[in-house]
Amino acid sequence: MVSIVDTYRRLFGRSGTNKASDVDVAEHGRSGGISTGQPFKFTDSVNYAIKITESGSYTYIGYANPGSDEADPVWKCLKLDDTSGLVMTWADGDTNFDNVATDLTALDYS
C-alpha cells in the first residue's frame, strides 16, 4: 500500500520531512507566511475521494468528489512514471473530471 509520505516523495523528490531545513518548514510547511506579511498563504482544502494503484514503476492516482462511484465518469486521473525522473501524465491528456476509476491502468495517459 502506498502511503502519503511515499506519494509526497515521488511528487516532490524529498527524502522526507527530516531533510527539510528550518526555512523550508517556516516558509512552506504551514498556512501563514511571516516574510510576505500575509497571515495566510493561498490554500485550498482537499476534500476528495482518492484511489491509488501501483504497477511496476508507475503510480496511478484518481480523485473525485467524496462518495463518487468508481464506475461513474467523474474522476480526474493521472499517472506518475519514475523510471527516469518523475513524469506526470493525465488520463485523456487533460485534467477534466471525466474518467472512470474502476481500472486506472486501463486509461490512456498523455
C-alpha positions in Angstrom: 0.0 0.0 0.0 1.3 3.5 -0.9 1.5 5.9 2.0 1.0 9.6 1.6 4.7 10.1 2.5 5.7 7.8 -0.4 3.5 9.8 -2.8 4.9 13.1 -1.4 8.5 11.8 -2.1 7.6 10.8 -5.6 6.0 14.1 -6.4 8.5 16.4 -4.7 11.7 14.4 -4.7 12.3 14.8 -1.0 13.7 12.1 1.4 11.0 13.1 3.9 10.4 15.9 6.3 13.6 15.1 8.3 15.5 16.6 5.3 13.7 19.9 5.4 15.6 23.0 6.6 14.2 25.4 9.1 13.5 27.9 6.3 11.6 25.2 4.3 9.4 24.4 7.2 8.9 28.1 8.2 8.0 29.2 4.6 6.3 26.2 3.1 5.2 23.9 5.9 2.3 25.9 7.2 -0.6 28.2 6.1 0.8 31.6 7.3 3.8 33.4 5.9 5.6 36.0 8.0 8.1 37.1 5.3 5.2 38.1 2.9 3.2 39.9 5.5 0.3 37.7 4.6 -1.3 35.9 7.6 -2.3 33.0 5.4 -1.0 31.8 2.1 -3.3 30.8 -0.6 -4.6 27.4 0.4 -7.4 25.1 -0.7 -8.8 22.3 1.4 -8.5 18.8 -0.2 -11.8 17.0 0.1 -11.6 14.2 -2.5 -12.1 10.5 -2.7 -8.8 9.1 -3.7 -7.8 5.8 -5.4 -4.1 4.9 -5.8 -2.9 1.9 -7.8 0.8 0.8 -8.3 2.1 -1.2 -11.2 5.8 -1.5 -11.6 7.4 1.9 -11.9 4.0 3.5 -12.3 1.7 5.0 -9.7 -1.8 5.8 -10.8 -3.9 8.3 -8.8 -7.6 9.1 -9.3 -9.6 11.6 -7.4 -13.2 12.8 -7.3 -15.8 14.2 -5.0 -16.4 12.1 -1.9 -19.0 9.3 -2.4 -18.3 9.1 -6.1 -18.7 5.6 -7.6 -15.6 4.3 -9.4 -17.7 3.4 -12.4 -19.0 6.9 -12.9 -17.1 9.2 -15.3 -16.4 11.8 -12.6 -12.7 11.1 -11.8 -9.5 13.1 -12.6 -6.7 10.6 -13.1 -3.0 10.8 -13.5 0.0 8.5 -13.9 3.4 9.0 -12.3 6.3 7.4 -14.1 9.6 7.4 -12.1 11.7 5.2 -14.5 13.9 8.2 -15.4 13.0 11.1 -13.3 9.4 11.8 -12.5 6.9 12.2 -15.4 3.3 13.0 -14.7 0.7 12.4 -17.5 -3.1 12.8 -17.3 -5.8 10.5 -18.5 -7.2 11.6 -21.9 -4.4 14.2 -21.9 -6.4 16.6 -19.8 -7.3 17.4 -16.2 -11.0 17.1 -16.5 -13.1 15.1 -14.1 -14.5 12.8 -16.8 -12.8 9.4 -16.3 -13.9 6.2 -14.6 -11.6 4.7 -11.9 -12.5 1.1 -12.0 -9.1 0.2 -13.5 -6.8 3.2 -13.5 -4.1 1.3 -15.5 -6.5 0.8 -18.5 -6.9 4.6 -19.2 -5.0 6.4 -22.0 -2.4 8.8 -20.5 -0.6 11.6 -22.3 
